[in-house]
């Protein structure tokens, strides 16, 4: 199976090639069988490409919306009876091989597109809905690839993926509070900022005080809750099948622990795991 790259999607869409950051995902998926590993890389290349459409500073929001809608139409084409082989054939293969529901793509594209509509969320329920569309849905994509047959997927597996997605995305939000604010995004809910007497301007001013630490401890406890819920939904007999997801869980859980050890001082520098720390997380 050909491994798709950002260049493939750019050339297919007839736009300049984008650049994207490497992530923890390749390390986590390294232990998958080759066919599943390549499928995951293709899926993530597409996800990263969609992210870049929204994050790019090179075009207006209306143009970005047009491009996301264009990709919705292309996904419709991939699922249609009229599909004819083209550059996206590897993606078509994955869809058929692993029986990926079309609604997953729709939810993902709509979720990514929310960043064009909202810069902040009023309450945690709104934020959780956003997390579902950009992270939990990715977990649902992945379990179709992890299992030997989609017929094996049950509600427990889905809830594992959904809640792990919440945990990972909330960890990202905690880590990136300051860097996101510089792009105009404030993912911490307004109701939480009010509760802890902290403001968007305080974030921009790098105001590190007891209020901020309490606010972040509150966010951390929420993330920890979803890590535990995910753990509860995954039976021990399924852990080997979901080894890659468990590696991701350990990497991000350890990242959250490291942020806590730094007492949530994310203003000095972006807190991340070293390569050695990530490797340690892969072995438990």
C-alpha positions in Angstrom: 0.0 0.0 0.0 1.4 3.4 -0.9 2.0 5.8 2.0 0.3 9.1 1.2 2.1 12.4 2.1 1.1 16.0 2.5 2.4 16.5 -1.1 -0.1 13.9 -2.4 -3.0 15.8 -0.9 -1.6 19.2 -2.0 -1.2 18.1 -5.6 -4.6 16.5 -5.6 -6.1 19.7 -4.4 -3.8 21.8 -6.6 -2.4 24.0 -3.8 1.1 24.5 -2.5 2.6 21.7 -0.4 2.1 22.2 3.3 4.5 21.5 6.1 3.5 19.9 9.4 5.2 19.0 12.7 6.1 15.4 13.5 4.2 14.0 16.4 4.2 11.1 18.9 1.9 9.1 16.7 4.6 7.4 14.5 6.4 6.0 17.6 3.1 4.7 19.1 2.1 2.9 15.8 5.5 1.4 15.1 4.5 -1.9 16.7 1.5 -2.4 14.3 1.6 -5.0 11.5 2.8 -3.3 8.3 -0.6 -3.1 6.6 -2.2 -1.5 9.7 0.8 0.8 10.2 0.7 2.1 6.6 -3.1 2.6 6.9 -2.6 4.6 10.1 0.1 6.7 8.5 -2.2 7.5 5.5 -5.1 8.4 7.8 -2.9 10.7 9.9 -1.3 12.3 6.9 -4.9 13.3 5.8 -5.8 14.5 9.3 -2.6 16.6 9.5 -3.3 18.1 6.1 -6.9 19.1 7.1 -5.4 20.7 10.3 -3.0 22.7 8.2 -5.8 24.0 6.1 -7.3 25.6 9.2 -4.0 26.6 10.9 -2.5 28.2 7.8 -2.0 32.0 7.9 -1.9 32.2 4.1 -5.7 32.5 3.4 -8.9 33.9 4.8 -11.4 31.9 6.8 -13.9 31.9 3.9 -11.3 30.3 1.6 -10.5 27.7 4.3 -14.2 26.8 4.7 -14.4 26.4 0.9 -11.4 24.0 1.0 -12.9 21.9 3.9 -16.2 21.7 2.0 -14.3 20.7 -1.1 -12.7 17.8 0.8 -16.2 16.8 2.1 -17.2 16.4 -1.6 -14.1 14.4 -2.3 -14.9 12.1 0.6 -18.4 11.7 -0.9 -16.8 10.8 -4.2 -14.6 8.1 -2.4 -17.7 6.5 -1.0 -19.8 6.7 -4.2 -20.4 4.0 -6.7 -19.0 6.4 -9.4 -15.5 6.5 -7.9 -12.7 6.1 -10.4 -9.1 5.4 -9.4 -7.1 8.5 -8.7 -4.4 9.8 -6.3 -6.6 9.1 -3.3 -6.8 5.4 -4.2 -4.8 4.3 -1.1 -7.3 6.2 1.1 -10.2 4.4 -0.7 -8.4 1.1 -0.1 -8.3 1.8 3.7 -11.9 2.8 3.8 -12.9 -0.5 2.2 -10.4 -2.7 3.9 -11.2 -1.4 7.4 -14.8 -0.5 6.8 -14.4 3.2 8.0 -17.9 4.8 8.3 -18.3 7.9 6.1 -19.8 9.8 9.1 -16.4 9.7 10.8 -14.9 11.9 8.1 -17.9 14.2 8.3 -17.5 14.6 12.0 -13.8 15.1 11.8 -13.9 17.8 9.1 -16.7 19.6 10.9 -14.7 19.3 14.2 -11.6 20.7 12.6 -13.7 23.5 11.0 -14.9 24.7 14.4 -11.6 26.5 14.8 -12.8 28.8 12.0 -16.0 29.6 14.0 -15.1 29.7 17.6 -12.1 31.1 19.5 -13.4 30.2 23.0 -15.9 28.0 24.6 -18.5 29.1 27.2 -18.5 25.9 29.3 -17.0 22.5 29.5 -19.8 20.8 27.7 -19.1 22.9 24.6 -15.3 22.2 24.9 -16.0 18.4 25.2 -18.1 18.5 22.0 -15.1 20.1 20.3 -12.7 17.5 21.7 -15.0 14.8 20.4 -14.8 16.2 16.8 -11.1 16.6 16.7 -9.8 13.8 19.0 -12.3 11.2 20.0 -13.4 10.7 16.4 -9.7 10.0 15.6 -9.8 7.2 18.2 -12.9 5.7 16.5 -11.1 5.7 13.2 -8.2 3.9 14.8 -10.1 1.1 16.4 -11.4 0.1 13.0 -7.8 -0.4 12.0 -6.6 -2.0 15.3 -9.1 -4.8 15.4 -8.9 -7.9 13.2 -12.5 -7.3 12.1 -14.9 -4.4 12.5 -17.5 -6.9 13.6 -15.4 -7.3 16.8 -16.0 -3.6 17.8 -18.3 -3.2 20.7 -19.6 -0.3 22.8 -16.8 -0.7 25.4 -14.1 -0.3 22.7 -15.9 2.8 21.3 -16.1 4.3 24.8 -12.5 3.6 25.4 -11.6 5.4 22.2 -13.9 8.4 22.9 -12.7 8.9 26.5 -9.1 8.5 25.6 -9.6 11.1 22.9 -11.0 13.5 25.5 -8.0 12.8 27.8 -5.4 13.4 25.1 -7.0 16.5 23.8 -7.4 18.0 27.2 -3.7 17.3 27.9 -2.8 19.1 24.7 -5.0 22.1 25.7 -3.2 22.3 29.1 0.2 22.1 27.5 -0.6 24.7 24.8 -2.6 27.3 26.8 -0.1 30.1 26.1 0.9 29.2 22.6 -2.8 28.8 21.6 -3.6 32.2 23.1 -1.0 33.8 20.8 -3.0 32.5 17.9 -6.2 33.9 19.4 -7.6 30.7 20.8 -8.6 30.3 24.4 -9.8 26.7 24.9 -10.2 26.9 28.7 -13.9 27.5 29.2 -15.0 31.0 30.2 -16.9 29.6 33.2 -13.6 28.1 34.5 -11.7 31.4 34.0 -14.4 33.2 36.0 -14.4 30.5 38.7 -10.7 31.0 39.3 -10.7 34.8 38.8 -8.3 34.5 35.8 -8.7 36.1 32.4 -7.7 35.7 28.7 -5.5 38.8 29.1 -3.8 37.2 32.1 -2.8 34.3 29.8 -1.4 36.7 27.2 0.4 38.6 29.9 1.9 35.3 31.2 0.5 36.0 34.7 1.7 33.0 36.7 0.0 33.1 40.1 -2.0 30.9 42.6 -5.2 31.5 40.6 -3.6 30.1 37.4 -2.1 27.1 39.2 -5.5 26.3 40.7 -7.2 26.7 37.3 -4.8 24.4 35.7 -5.0 21.8 38.5 -8.7 21.8 37.9 -8.2 21.1 34.2 -5.6 18.4 35.0 -8.1 16.6 37.3 -10.6 16.6 34.4 -8.1 15.1 32.1 -7.1 12.5 34.7 -10.8 11.5 35.0 -11.0 10.7 31.3 -7.7 8.7 31.4 -9.3 6.6 34.2 -12.6 6.2 32.4 -10.8 5.0 29.3 -8.9 2.5 31.4 -12.1 1.2 32.8 -13.6 0.5 29.4 -10.7 -1.5 28.1 -10.7 -5.2 29.2 -7.3 -6.7 29.9 -7.8 -9.2 27.1 -8.0 -6.4 24.6 -4.9 -4.5 25.7 -2.5 -6.1 23.3 -4.9 -5.4 20.4 -4.9 -1.7 21.4 -1.1 -1.6 22.2 -0.6 1.5 20.1 -3.4 3.4 21.8 -2.1 2.4 25.2 1.4 3.7 24.2 -0.3 7.0 23.3 -2.1 7.0 26.6 1.2 6.5 28.5 3.0 9.2 26.6 0.4 11.8 27.1 -0.3 10.7 30.7 3.4 11.1 31.5 3.4 14.5 29.7 0.5 15.6 32.0 2.4 14.4 35.0 5.5 16.3 33.9 3.4 19.5 33.5 2.1 19.0 37.0 5.6 18.5 38.4 6.5 21.8 36.8 3.6 23.2 38.8 1.8 24.1 35.5 4.4 26.8 34.6 3.8 26.6 30.9 4.8 30.2 30.3 8.6 29.7 30.4 8.8 27.1 27.6 6.7 24.5 26.0 6.8 21.4 28.3 7.4 18.1 26.4 8.8 14.7 26.9 12.4 13.9 25.9 13.0 11.2 23.3 14.2 8.9 26.1 11.0 9.6 28.1 8.8 8.7 25.2 10.7 5.5 24.5 10.3 4.6 28.2 6.6 5.1 27.8 6.4 2.6 25.0 7.5 -0.2 27.3 5.2 0.6 30.1 
